[in-house]
Amino acid sequence: MQPASASGGSSAALERLLGVLCGDAMFVLSSGANDPKDDLDSLLQRRSHAYAAAVQGRPHTSMTTQYEAWVVDMARAMAPIAPPAWLPMMDVVREKVTLEIGARGLRSLFSSKPSDKDVARVRRYGTLAVRVLRAVLAADGPLDREEQTLIAAVIGALGLPDSDANALSAEAPIAPGSLDVYGELDQAVARAVVRGAWLAAALDAVDPREEQAISVVAHKLSVDGTELEAARRQALECVDARRKTGVAAIDGVRYVLKDRQQGLCAQLAAVAGALMLPRRWRGEGLAPVAQGAPPALAKRHMGLDSNERFAVLGVAWAASLVDNPTLGRLALVRGRWERFAQDLGEDDPSARTVLERWVDEALVGVARTLE
């Protein structure tokens, strides 16, 4: 780590780092991770380049400066750890369709470079997943900025060589009937592709044209009608669950930062909404933010399970730490956070303590190198 003195001193460097850490934590916690503590710990190495850049005052991706590029970087960083559940085609990545994992088995004792067989597998199935995703998203009209970001995030998560990734990024949508599906398919991957297609369609409500596209894809991949319907149902259930946690997360951010409604609060609530709330409900969920309506506790989110409450409260606490609050302000937002937790029906503070411990260890580890 290079000295930070030229960029405003050690304190300023650590403040910059804190903002990036909190944003990355919001991404991890919003992703439906089963073990957020381990995932956060693993992320430190995977995002070390961005953290070093923040400390040194160099350009880097973060949720508040380059949101789309940050999402792509985070998807790539999380690919071998815990691919985010809200991103379509992450079930494909979980089937080891990513080169971010590196070498496996005995080969890993001698090299971190994936084998040619691994590269060929990821190139084949990853390309198929991206082409299906692009075809489904384009079925109801031209791709917009958010859809292009979803595609870029999936390409990033594959970890392909730059030449392959750039070529795949530049492709135009291919009609489902024209997709080139050859040879014997791994049926676990084929089913994951279909699930990813349904999730992509469901994020902004399934259009009949998207449904037709997915049916054509399923037929090409030899996914039968029973599996097709099960994938559809799973996607709709996922989106419905994300609606509940997304609205709760927005309310949590708004409540802990309620004295900054038109500034930091609105910005971070929008990020929480983009990460956790499916697109079809985002306008409704963020309407109170745009209107500047004061947040209120009314036990609106009592139906969330323990993992969902952890995610909501973790995101809210990460948001409260972004601007490096003073001790006095920290006590104020902690009191609000605790009242919001009680309103959710949660009396376990681990969502806050896990995040605080991770942030503290990361900051102290860097601070030792600065002076």
N, C-alpha and C positions, 0 to 999 in steps of 0.2 A: 504494500500500500504506500503510495507516494504522500509526502507531506501535504497538508491542506492549507498551510499558511497563506499561499498566494490566492486562495479562493475565499478569504474572509475569516480565517482562523478556525481552530478546532471546534469551537462551539457551533459555529455556522455550518461546518461540514457535517456534524452530527445531527443538526436540525434537518438538513437536506436529506440525510440518510433516513431519519425517522419518518419523514413524509413518504418516501418510497417504500419502506418496510410496511407501513400501515396500509398503503394501497395494495401491495402484494398480499398482505394478510386478508384484506377484504376479498380478493379474488379467490384465495384458497378456501376461506370459510364459506364463500358463496357456492362452492363447487360441489357440495354434497359429500365432502370427504368423510371417510369412516374413522380415520385417526388423524385429526387435524394437527396435533402436536408433532407427530413424526413427519407429517407432510411439510409443515413449516420448517422443521429442522433440515429436511432434505433440500428445501428450496434455497437455503442460504448458499449452498455450493452452486446450484444451478443458475442462480441470478447474481452471482458474485461480480460479474462484469458491470451490471447496472449499479450495484451498490458501490463499487469502486469509483465509477463515474460520478455518482452523486456526491461522494465524499470529496472528490477532486474538483467538483464544479464543472465537469464536462457534460456534454449532451447525453441524455439517456431516456429511455421510455419510462413513463409513469402514467398513472391513471388520469392525472390532471393536465398533463402537457401534450401527450400524444396517445389519446385513448385507444384508437384502432391499432396502432403499432404495438402498444402495450398489451392488448388482448392477444395478439399474435405471439409476442414474446412469452407471455405467461402460459399460453396453450402449449408452446414448445417446451418450456421449462417443466410443466407439470405432466407431460406425456408419459415419462417413465415412473412417475410417482403416483399420481392419482388424476387421470384425465378428467376434466370438469364435466359433470353430468349434464349441464345445460347446453353443451356444444354438440350439435349433431355429428354423428360418425365417431364419437369417442368410444363407443363399444367396439368399433373396428380397431382402434388404437389399443384397447385393452386386450385384444387377441394377438398382441405382440406385433402389430403392424406398425412399427415405428423403429427407426434406427437410432433414436435417442437413448435406447436402452444400452447400446453398445454390444460388445461381444458377449456371448453366453457360453455356459458349460466349460469344458476343459480349455477351449480357446481363450477364455477370459483370463486364464493364468498367465498368458504370454502376450496378449494384445487386447487393446480396447476397441480395435477396428472390427466392425461386423464382417461376417463372412460374405462371400459373393452370393451364396444361397440366400442369406438373410436380406441382402440388398435387392436381389431379384424378387423375393417374396413381397417385400414392402413396396417396391416399385409397381408390381402387378396389382396387388390388392389396394394399395393406397391410391393409385391412379383410378382404379375402378370406383372407390368410395367417393373421391372428389368429383369425378364425372357424373356419378349418380346424384350427388348433392347439388351440383350446379344445374343439372337437368330438371330436378324437382323444383328448385327455387325459381328457375326461369320459366316454368310451365305456366305460371299465371301472369307473366309480364317481365319486362326487362329487370335485370338485377339492380338493386339499389345499394347504397353504401354499406348498410348493415349486413346485407346478404353477401356482399363481396368480402367483408371482414370475416364472416363465418367461414367462407371458403378458404381465405388466407390463413385463418387459424388452424384449420384442419391440415392444410399443406404444411404449415410450420410444425405441427405435432408429428408429422410423419418423419421428419428429420432427413429427408432426401438430400442428395448432393445438390448444390446450387443449380447446376445445369438442368436437372430434372425438375426441381421445384419451380424454376423460372419458366420453363416450357409449360408446365402444368398450370401455372398461374395465368399464362397468356392465352390459354385455350378459350375458344368460344363455346357456348353451351352446345351439347350434342343431344339430339332428340333421343328419348329412351329407346325407341325401336332401332336406332342406329348404333347403340353402344356395342362395342366389340367385346364379347364375353367368350373366351376360348378355353379349351382344355378342362380338366377336372378342377372343380372348385372346392375349397375348404368350406363345408356347409356352415360351420360356426361363424366364419367370416361373412358368408352370404346372408345369413340371418341378421348379423350385426349391421350389414349395409342396409337391409330393409328397415330395421328399427331406426337407424339414423335418418333414413329418408322420411319416415313417418314423423319423427321428432321435428325435422326441418319444416315439414308442412304444417305441423300443429302449432308451431310457435306463433303464427299469425292467423290461425284458423285454417282448417284444411279446405282448399279450393277443389272443386270437382276435377279441374285439369291436373292438379297435383296428384289427386287420388288415382286418376287414370295413368299418369306417368309411373307411379309406384307399382301399380298392378302390372304394367308392362315389364318393369325392372324385376319384380318378383318372379314372373314367368321365365324371364331370361336366366335368372339365378337358381331356378328349380326350387323356389320356396313355395310350398303349397298353400292353399287357401286358409287352412287352419292356422298355420304359422303366420300368415299375412295378417289375419284378423287379430291374433294375439299380439303381434308387434304394434298394430294400430292402437289397441286398447292400452298397452303399456305406455306408449307415447302420450296418449291423452291423459292417462293417470299422472304421468310425470309432470306434464304441463300444468295440470290442475293443482298438484301439490306445490309447484313452483309459484303459482299465483298466490297462494296463502302465505308462503314464507317471504315472497318478494314484497307484498304489501306490508307485512309485519316489519321487515327490515327497513323499509322506507320510513315507517312510523317511528321505529327505534332511533334512526339517525335524526329525524326531525325533532324528537323529544329531547335527546341529550344535547342537541345543538339549537334548541328552540330560541335562544337569544340572538341567533345569527341567521335568521330565516332567509334573508335575501343575499347572503354572501356564501360563506363556507358551507352552511347547511344545505342550501339549494344545490350546490355543486356536488356534494357528497351523496345527497339523497338521489340525485340523478344517476350517479355511478352505481349506487346500490340497486336502483331500479333497472338499469341496463344489464347488470350482472344477474340479478335474481328474479326479475319479473318478466315473464314471456311477453313478447311484443304486442300481442293482441289485447293485453290488459294494461300496458304501460301508461298510456294516456290517462286512463282512469286512476291508476295508482299514484301518478305524479301530479294530478290536477291540484291537490291541496298545496303542493309545493309552489306551483305556478301562481296560485291565488294568494299565497302568503297566509293561509289559514293557520291559526294557532293549533298545535297538536294537543290532544287531550287523552287521558287514560280512561278507557271505557271497557276493558276486558274484551276487546274485539278479537283477540288472537288466542283464545284459551284452548283451541283445538289442536294446537301444534304438538308434535311428539318431542321427545327429549333431544334428538339430534337436530331437529328443525329449530328448536329454541336455542340450542347452542350456536347454530349458524347465525341466527338473527341477532343474538346478543353479542356474539363475537364481532360481527360486522359493525354493529352500533358502537362498540367500544373502540374498535380500530379507527372509526371515523372521529371519535372524540379525541384521539391522540394525535391526529394528523398535524395539527398546528402547534405541537409542543406546548401544551398548556402549563401555566405556572402552577405551583402547589395549591394556591387558593382556588384557581379555576378547576384544577383536577378534582378537588374535593366537591366542587359544585356539580360537575358533570357526573362524577361517580354517584352522588346522591340521586341524580335524575336516572342514571342507568339502573340503580337498584330499585327505584320505584317502577321503572318500566319492566324490569325482570319480574317483580311481584305481580304486575298486571298481566304478564304472560303466564303466571302460575309457576314460576321457576325460583327456587330458593338456593340453588347450587351456583356459587360464584365462579366455577371453573372456566367458563367462557372468557371471563375477564382475566383470571389469574394465569391461564395458559398463555394468552396473548401477551400479557405484561412480562412474563418470564422470558418468552422468546425475544421480544423487543429489547428487553434489558440486556440479555446475554449477547445479542448481536451488537448493540451499541457499545457495551463495555469492551467486547472483543476488538472492535475497531478503535475505540478510544486509546487502548494500550499501545497502538501503533502510531498514534499521532504526536505524542510528546515524549 
